[in-house]
Amino acid sequence: MKVALVNPAWRFENSIYFGCREPHLPLELGYAEALLARSGHEILMLDGLLDDMNAADLAAAVIAFGPDMVIVTTAPTYLFWRCAPPELRVPRDMINRLRHIKALLVAVGPHGSATPRATLQKLGVDVVLQGECEQAIQALADAGRPDTVPGAAWHTELGGIKVNGPPTVARFTDAPPLTWPDAWIRRHRHHHHRFDETPHKPGAEVEASRGCPYACSFCAKIDFRDSYRRRDLGNLLLEIDRLISQGVGYLYFIDEIFLPQRPLLLALRDRKIRFGVQTRIDLWKPEMITLLGDAGCVSIEAGVESLTAEGRAALDKSCRLSTEELSERLVQARSIVPFVQANLIRSPGDDMAMIAAWRDSLRSHGVWANDPVPMFPYPSSPDYRRLWGDPDDRAWERAHAHYLENFDLFSDIQESRPLPLSVLEDMAC
């Protein structure tokens, strides 16, 4: 089978999306490509930003390839499945440009994982794959039809929708080392979440683990990337060594939570590569923070979320350290790592004077502490389900309207007033 894997040409104007706008490696498509190749399928993998192609160019390349199946993602790489643009404007535009070709049109991503029926109807695709998608893509390509694929949702001949079980969970532990085009690596000048210096070599994203053993109320992971799994270290190091040979000077671990792992840190120290992580500082003992810095870490994004024990408990953080102890760990990390950020979430009843004093204190030690930001109640988060129950076909619209009704100040990256979800999605061609 000829399979086209497409990460669209993303744009974000008037979106509530607060993730990074720069190009990132589409890891989910990379895993799918490796598994499809093992099964003997012919593959075309495209990324709008890394290929420097707009939607029309991407569609033309796909059509010229003559695929039997087209996979389109609804989030810009696995890194942002937990905070994807709520609107389906960009993937809808991509699908609309391919609707006339004789190929099985398939959507993967967080939208279909939480609301498969609504995503099928909005995008007009033939199949939606729920959950972590790399093995499901391979299974669909091998079978040529969705009814044998766990997690698949599709239109039946009678006009209904069939959903084949819950979202899938990939093994991941044996995920093969990924290979990326040299041209993509050369164009990947962005160093995600790095602020200590201007990039002089390309950057890249990698994944050492997937999922998280915690269940914080705001985290959108119920339907994908949920259970914690650690990747085989040998495969991971093969992938890292290949990236280094391509000239990469900085890695960003997209792990939901980068937990202390001594063998990995020792291997990174030997390779003298710089890297960034997202983690919980309360899980790092002082000696492991020292090793983290020695291994080459130059950027830490640490979730603190609330400055009171009661606030952290309300978010289901399961944090055993006090705010003072968290501050001490952050300051220690900053004495070793060039950039350390402490994240706060905007919550009702926040003591803004206390937050300002805490931020000033950390900044005096070189730790960046952000203004508390409002969190979008993603349908795959416990917060959404506490408010409204299990997601239905209007889940994304409901969450989006709630967000706009309750907040008038957004993150720095949201440059203009967000538009309603239906308006954004109607902007698709």
C-alpha positions, 0 to 999 in steps of 0.5 A, a space after each residue: 500500500 502507498 501511504 502518505 503521512 502528512 503533518 499540515 502547514 499549521 497556522 494559529 491566528 485567533 486561536 487559544 493555542 498557547 504552544 510553540 509555533 516553531 517547527 518540531 519533528 512529527 514523532 508520531 509520523 516518524 514511528 508510523 513510517 518506521 513500522 510501515 516500512 517494516 511491513 513493506 509499504 511505500 511511504 511519503 512523509 510530509 511536514 508543512 513547516 519542515 518542508 516549507 510547503 503551504 497547504 496547496 503544495 502539500 496537497 499537490 505532493 500527496 496527489 502526485 504520489 498517488 496514495 492508497 491511504 492518507 494520514 493527517 494529524 490534528 495536532 502539531 506533533 506528539 509534543 502538543 497532543 496535550 495542548 493542541 489547537 482546539 479547532 480543526 481548521 488546519 487539518 480540515 483544510 488539508 482534508 478538503 484539498 484531498 477529498 476528490 482523490 481515491 484514497 482512504 482518508 484517515 485522521 489521528 490526534 487528540 481530537 479523534 481520541 476524545 471525540 471520534 464521532 464529532 471528528 469524523 463528521 467535522 473532517 469528513 474523513 473515512 477513518 479516525 484512529 483513537 489514541 496513540 496512533 503508530 501501531 494502529 496506522 500500521 494495522 490499518 495499512 496492513 488490513 486495508 479496512 478499519 473493522 479489524 483495527 482496535 481504536 478505529 472509528 468509521 462510517 458504516 455503509 448504512 450511514 452510521 458510525 462504528 467505534 471499535 473500542 477505546 483509544 489504543 495504547 502503543 507498546 512504545 517501550 520497543 519504539 524503533 530509532 527514528 530517522 529524519 531527512 537531512 533537510 528537515 534537520 537543517 531547517 530545524 533551527 529552533 531549540 524548543 524551550 531554550 533561552 540561554 543562548 542563540 542556537 548555532 546548531 540544529 535542534 531536535 525532539 526525542 522521546 525517552 518515556 511516554 505517559 505519566 504516573 500522576 493524574 493532575 486535574 488539568 492534564 489532557 492525557 486520559 485518552 492518549 499518552 496516559 500510562 507511564 512507559 520507559 523506552 528501551 535505552 538502546 534504541 533511544 541512544 541509537 536515535 540520539 547518536 544519529 541526530 548528533 551525526 546529522 549536526 544536532 546540538 540540542 535535544 528536547 525530551 517531549 516526555 510528559 514527565 522527565 523522571 530521574 534515570 541515571 543510565 540515561 543521564 550518564 549516557 547523555 553526559 558522555 555524548 556532550 549534547 545539550 538538552 531540555 526537559 519538562 518535569 516536576 522538581 519535587 521528584 528530583 533529589 539534590 544529587 540527581 539535579 547535579 547529575 542532570 546539569 552535568 549531563 548537559 541539561 540547559 533548560 528545565 520547565 517545572 510544573 509548580 502550578 499552585 503556591 499553597 498545599 491546598 491549591 496543589 491538592 485541588 489540582 491532584 498534584 500529589 506533591 509531598 514538598 512544601 512551597 519553601 522546599 520546592 523553591 529551594 529545589 528550583 534555586 538549586 537547579 538554577 545554580 547548575 542549569 542555565 534556564 529554569 522555569 516554574 509554571 503556575 496555573 491561574 486558579 480562583 482565589 489566587 493571592 496575587 500579592 503572594 504570587 508576586 512576592 514569590 515570583 520576585 524572590 525566585 527571579 532574584 535567584 535567576 529562576 523564571 516564574 511565569 504569571 499564572 495562566 488559565 488552563 483550557 479544559 481539554 476534553 481529555 482532562 479530569 477538569 473537563 469531566 468534573 465539569 461536564 462528564 464524559 465528552 460528547 460531540 460538542 465537547 470541544 465547543 463547550 470547553 472553548 466557550 467556557 474558556 472565553 467566557 471565564 478568562 479575558 487575559 491569556 498567555 503572552 503568545 496569544 496575540 489577538 482575541 481568540 475567535 469562537 471555535 465554529 468561526 475558526 473551523 469555518 475558515 477552512 477552505 
